[in-house]
Amino acid sequence: MNFNAVRAIYVFEMARFFRTLTQSLVSPVISTSLYFVVFGAAIGTRIQEIDGISYGSFIVPGLIMLSLLTQSIANASFGIYFPRFVGTIFELLSAPVSYLEIVIAYVGAAATKSIALGLVILATAAFFVPLQILHPFWMLAFLVLTAVTFSLFGFIIGIWADGFEKLQLIPLLVITPLTFLGGSFYSINMLPPIWQKISLFNPVVYLVSGFRWSFFGHSDVSIGYSLLAIAGFLAACLAVIAWIFRTGYRLKN
C-alpha cells in the first residue's frame, strides 16, 4: 500500500473542501435551520409526537440522512469527475498508484466531508430540539457506513457522467425523492397498509430507520434488515468499481 500516494490525494481533496468551507458547512447549517422553522411551524404544531417522540426530535435523523446521502454522492462524484474533465486523470492512472489506493483516497475524502457535515447538522439540531442518542456506537457506525457506501456510489456516478449536468441527475431525480419518501419526516407506520408495503421497496427506508433507531431505540423495520441493506449496497458498489477499473470504462477512452 502506497500510503504517501493515498495521503497526497486525500489531502488535495480535503484542501478543496476547506477552500469552500462557507459553501460546504454554512449552507447546510442554514438549510437545517430552515427545515426546523418550516416543519416546526407547518407540521410540528399539528403533529405533537410520533411513537412518543416529539416531532422536532423525530425528524433529526432524517435530516442528517438526507444531507449525508446527497453530500456523499456530490463530493465523491465531483472529486473523480473533475480530473476526467480537465484531463489530469491520465497522470493519475500512469502514476505508481494502484486502483485500490485511488478509491481509498477519493472515497475517504468524500466520506470525511460528509461525516463532518452530519456531525455539524447534529450539533445544529441540538439548538432547536432536545436530543438523545441511546446507541452512540451504532449512530456513528451508521453514519460512517452510509457515508462510505454513498461516496462509493458517487464515485461510480463521477466516472459514468460525461457532463456536469449528469452529476446532478441521479441525486436530484432519484436519491432526493427516495429520501423524502423513505420516512425521513414521518413514520411509514402512519401510511395506509398498501403504501407501507410499497415503502419497503425503498432502500432509503432501511437507512433512515436504522439511523433513527440509534437515536431513540425505535425503528420502522428491523435493525438487522437495515444493516443487511447497507451491507448489500456497499458490496454492489465495490463490485461495480472493481469492474470499472478492470475494464477501464470511461477512464482509458
RAQUIVEN-V624749 format. One record per residue. RES is the residue in one small letter. PSI is psi in degrees with one decimal (999 if undefined). BURIAL is b if it has 24 or more other C-alpha atoms within 12 Angstrom, else e. D_LAST is the distance of its C-alpha to the last C-alpha in whole Angstrom. Layout:
res->[RES:RES]
psi->[PSI:PSI]
burial->[BURIAL:BURIAL]
d_last->[D_LAST:D_LAST]
//
This chain:
res->[m:n:f:n:a:v:r:a:i:y:v:f:e:m:a:r:f:f:r:t:l:t:q:s:l:v:s:p:v:i:s:t:s:l:y:f:v:v:f:g:a:a:i:g:t:r:i:q:e:i:d:g:i:s:y:g:s:f:i:v:p:g:l:i:m:l:s:l:l:t:q:s:i:a:n:a:s:f:g:i:y:f:p:r:f:v:g:t:i:f:e:l:l:s:a:p:v:s:y:l:e:i:v:i:a:y:v:g:a:a:a:t:k:s:i:a:l:g:l:v:i:l:a:t:a:a:f:f:v:p:l:q:i:l:h:p:f:w:m:l:a:f:l:v:l:t:a:v:t:f:s:l:f:g:f:i:i:g:i:w:a:d:g:f:e:k:l:q:l:i:p:l:l:v:i:t:p:l:t:f:l:g:g:s:f:y:s:i:n:m:l:p:p:i:w:q:k:i:s:l:f:n:p:v:v:y:l:v:s:g:f:r:w:s:f:f:g:h:s:d:v:s:i:g:y:s:l:l:a:i:a:g:f:l:a:a:c:l:a:v:i:a:w:i:f:r:t:g:y:r:l:k:n]
psi->[123.6:88.4:-29.2:-40.6:-43.5:-45.1:-38.6:-46.5:-42.1:-47.4:-39.2:-44.5:-39.6:-31.9:-38.7:-35.2:-44.2:-26.2:-26.3:42.4:-37.7:-46.8:-34.8:-34.9:-42.9:-42.8:-47.8:-34.4:-43.3:-42.6:-42.3:-42.4:-40.3:-37.5:-44.5:-39.5:-48.2:-51.9:-34.9:-38.1:-40.0:-37.0:-38.5:-30.0:-19.1:-29.5:100.4:-45.3:153.5:117.0:39.1:6.4:132.2:145.1:-38.8:-42.5:-35.2:-35.4:-7.5:-50.9:-37.2:-40.2:-43.9:-42.9:-38.8:-47.9:-38.3:-44.8:-50.1:-42.2:-35.6:-45.1:-45.7:-45.7:-45.5:-40.9:-43.5:-36.6:-40.2:-25.3:-39.0:-45.1:-33.4:-39.5:-42.8:-7.4:-0.3:-7.5:-29.5:-33.2:-38.6:-43.1:-28.2:-8.8:159.9:61.9:127.4:162.3:-37.9:-41.6:-37.7:-47.1:-45.1:-43.3:-51.8:-45.9:-39.1:-42.4:-44.5:-42.4:-38.9:-44.3:-44.1:-41.4:-43.2:-41.5:-42.9:-40.5:-35.7:-42.3:-38.9:-43.3:-38.1:-41.9:-31.7:-20.8:-18.7:-37.5:153.9:133.9:146.4:143.3:100.0:-31.8:76.8:-35.2:-46.6:-30.0:-47.2:-36.9:-47.1:-38.9:-48.2:-46.4:-43.5:-43.6:-44.7:-44.5:-47.3:-17.0:-38.4:-42.0:-40.6:-35.7:-41.0:-44.0:-40.5:-32.0:-37.2:-36.9:139.5:18.0:157.0:-31.6:-29.7:-21.3:-29.9:-8.0:-57.0:-44.5:-41.4:-40.2:-17.0:-59.3:-48.6:-48.0:-41.2:-34.8:-43.6:-32.7:3.7:21.2:20.7:-36.7:11.2:166.1:136.1:-14.8:-13.7:-11.7:159.7:153.6:-41.1:-38.4:-26.9:-42.1:-40.4:-38.4:-27.1:-13.7:-5.3:113.8:-25.5:-26.1:-41.8:-35.2:-49.1:-42.3:-45.0:-40.8:-40.1:-34.7:-37.5:-23.0:-51.8:-4.1:14.9:138.9:152.4:-26.2:165.8:140.6:-30.9:-42.0:-36.1:-46.4:-38.5:-39.2:-46.6:-34.2:-38.9:-42.4:-37.0:-45.3:-39.2:-41.8:-41.7:-38.9:-42.2:-43.3:-39.2:-41.0:-39.7:-47.6:-28.4:-36.7:-16.4:23.3:120.0:16.3:-39.3:4.0:999]
burial->[e:e:e:e:b:b:e:e:b:b:e:e:b:b:e:e:b:e:e:e:e:e:e:b:b:e:e:b:b:e:b:b:b:e:b:b:e:e:b:b:e:e:e:b:e:e:b:e:e:b:e:e:b:b:b:b:b:b:b:b:b:b:b:b:b:b:b:b:b:b:b:b:b:b:b:b:b:b:b:b:b:b:e:b:e:e:e:e:b:e:e:b:e:e:e:e:b:e:b:b:b:b:b:b:b:b:b:b:b:b:b:b:b:b:b:b:b:b:b:b:b:b:e:b:b:e:e:b:e:e:b:b:b:e:e:e:e:b:b:b:e:b:b:b:b:b:b:b:b:b:b:b:b:b:b:b:b:b:b:b:b:b:e:e:e:e:b:b:b:b:b:e:e:e:b:b:e:b:b:b:b:b:b:b:b:b:b:b:b:e:e:e:e:e:e:e:e:e:b:b:e:b:b:b:b:b:b:b:b:b:b:b:b:b:b:b:b:b:b:b:b:e:b:e:e:b:b:e:b:b:b:e:b:b:e:e:b:b:e:b:b:e:e:b:b:e:e:e:e:b:b:e:e]
d_last->[27:26:28:28:24:24:27:25:23:25:28:25:24:28:29:27:29:32:32:31:34:36:33:32:36:38:37:37:40:42:40:41:45:44:44:47:49:48:48:51:53:52:51:53:56:56:55:56:55:53:54:56:53:54:51:50:49:48:45:44:42:40:39:38:36:35:34:32:30:28:28:26:24:24:24:21:19:19:19:15:14:16:14:11:13:14:11:14:11:10:14:15:12:14:17:20:19:19:17:20:21:18:19:23:23:21:23:26:26:25:28:30:30:31:34:35:35:37:39:40:40:43:45:45:46:49:50:51:52:53:51:51:49:50:47:46:44:42:42:40:38:37:36:33:32:31:30:27:27:26:24:22:21:20:18:16:17:15:12:12:14:12:15:18:20:18:19:23:23:23:26:28:28:28:29:31:33:33:35:37:38:38:41:40:44:46:47:45:49:50:48:50:50:47:45:45:44:41:40:40:36:35:33:34:38:38:36:39:41:41:40:44:45:45:47:50:50:49:46:46:44:45:43:42:40:38:37:36:34:32:32:30:28:27:26:24:22:22:21:18:17:17:15:12:12:13:11:8:8:6:6:4:0]
//
